[in-house]
């Protein structure tokens, strides 16, 4: 539910993943709450297969999540159908929800 960019934190000399809430949702309280809930759920977990959340915030009208950058392939780049991707995402969300 957001666009993810590679960003650099020059003071720490490292890369982070910066997830941005799309502008079309930035004024909708339900989308903002959902976006923040996603960050809080992930940050509550400590597991090698779950990235670390460094910060959630807002700059001007841009809501963002700064997290650990993990180099590799995206789910979209794997040769699977859209339906398979949806099922993978659903399973991940269920597991995250159960563990919180």
Secondary structure, DSSP 8 states (H G I E B T S, - for coil): --EEEEEEETTTTEEEEEEE--GGGTT-HHHHHHHHHHHHHHHT---TTS--EEEEEEETTEEEEEEE---S--GGGSS--HHHHHHHHHHHHHHHHHH-
